[in-house]
Amino acid sequence: MNRILPYTSALLLFFGVTACSVDNYPAPDSQLYGTFLDIETNEPVEQDIIRGSTIEYIEHGYASQTKQTMIVKNDGTYRNNLIFANTYTIAPVRGNFVPMAPPGGDH
């Protein structure tokens, strides 16, 4: 038993060191934040605390375009400080509001 322990430790250390590789990808460098505002009062629209509003966004430019979600706080604000600078499709879902069509849009 005393002979196996040093060899096992050395083997685990070897695999632990060689299995690691340097992450040379750049860190996220952009932010997405804002507030849902009432069109009449220009005040933030409060959200439900439990199962409240979420924002779905898809990052374009990659083969896998999976939906990511961001939770809207109950005061109507949202923030993600760790996203990559890229083109996104963003849609609010499950909210207590009716989304407006963008100006000049076909929606």
C-alpha positions in Angstrom: 0.0 0.0 0.0 2.9 2.4 0.8 4.3 1.8 -2.7 1.0 2.5 -4.5 0.3 5.8 -2.9 3.3 7.7 -4.3 2.8 6.3 -7.8 -0.9 7.1 -7.7 -0.2 10.6 -6.5 2.4 11.2 -9.2 0.1 9.9 -11.8 -2.8 12.1 -10.7 -0.5 15.1 -10.6 0.8 14.3 -14.1 -2.7 14.0 -15.5 -3.8 17.1 -13.7 -1.0 19.3 -15.1 -1.2 18.0 -18.6 -5.0 18.1 -18.8 -4.9 21.9 -18.2 -4.5 24.2 -21.2 -4.2 27.9 -21.4 -7.5 29.7 -22.1 -6.4 32.2 -24.8 -9.9 33.4 -25.6 -10.7 37.0 -25.0 -12.9 37.8 -22.0 -16.4 39.3 -22.6 -16.1 43.0 -23.2 -19.6 44.4 -23.6 -22.7 45.1 -21.5 -26.4 44.9 -22.1 -28.6 46.8 -19.7 -31.8 48.9 -19.6 -35.2 49.5 -18.0 -38.7 48.7 -19.1 -40.6 52.0 -19.1 -44.3 52.8 -19.1 -45.1 54.7 -22.3 -47.5 57.1 -20.6 -45.7 57.9 -17.3 -42.1 57.2 -18.4 -41.7 55.3 -15.0 -40.2 51.8 -14.7 -42.7 49.0 -15.1 -42.5 46.8 -12.0 -42.2 43.0 -12.6 -43.4 39.9 -10.8 -41.0 38.6 -8.2 -41.7 34.9 -8.8 -41.5 33.8 -12.4 -41.3 37.3 -13.6 -40.1 38.7 -16.9 -37.1 37.4 -18.8 -35.2 38.5 -21.8 -34.1 35.9 -24.4 -31.2 36.7 -26.6 -29.4 34.9 -29.3 -25.8 35.7 -30.2 -25.2 35.5 -34.0 -22.0 34.6 -35.7 -21.6 31.0 -34.4 -22.9 27.7 -35.7 -24.8 27.0 -32.4 -27.4 29.8 -31.9 -28.9 28.8 -28.6 -31.2 31.0 -26.7 -29.8 32.5 -23.5 -32.0 34.1 -20.9 -31.6 37.1 -18.6 -33.8 37.7 -15.6 -35.5 41.1 -15.3 -35.4 42.5 -11.7 -38.7 43.4 -10.0 -38.0 47.1 -10.5 -38.0 46.7 -14.3 -34.2 46.9 -14.8 -31.9 44.3 -16.4 -28.2 44.1 -16.7 -25.5 41.7 -18.1 -22.0 42.9 -17.8 -20.4 39.8 -19.3 -21.4 39.5 -22.9 -19.3 39.5 -26.1 -19.4 42.3 -28.6 -21.5 40.8 -31.4 -24.8 41.0 -33.1 -27.8 39.7 -31.0 -31.5 39.1 -31.4 -33.2 40.2 -28.2 -36.8 39.6 -27.2 -38.6 40.2 -23.9 -40.8 37.2 -22.9 -43.2 36.4 -20.0 -43.7 40.0 -19.1 -46.5 42.0 -17.7 -46.3 44.4 -20.6 -47.1 44.6 -24.3 -43.9 45.1 -26.4 -44.0 48.0 -28.8 -43.0 47.6 -32.4 -39.7 49.3 -33.2 -40.1 52.6 -35.2 -40.4 51.8 -38.9 -40.5 48.1 -38.2 -42.9 45.5 -39.8 -43.8 44.0 -36.4 
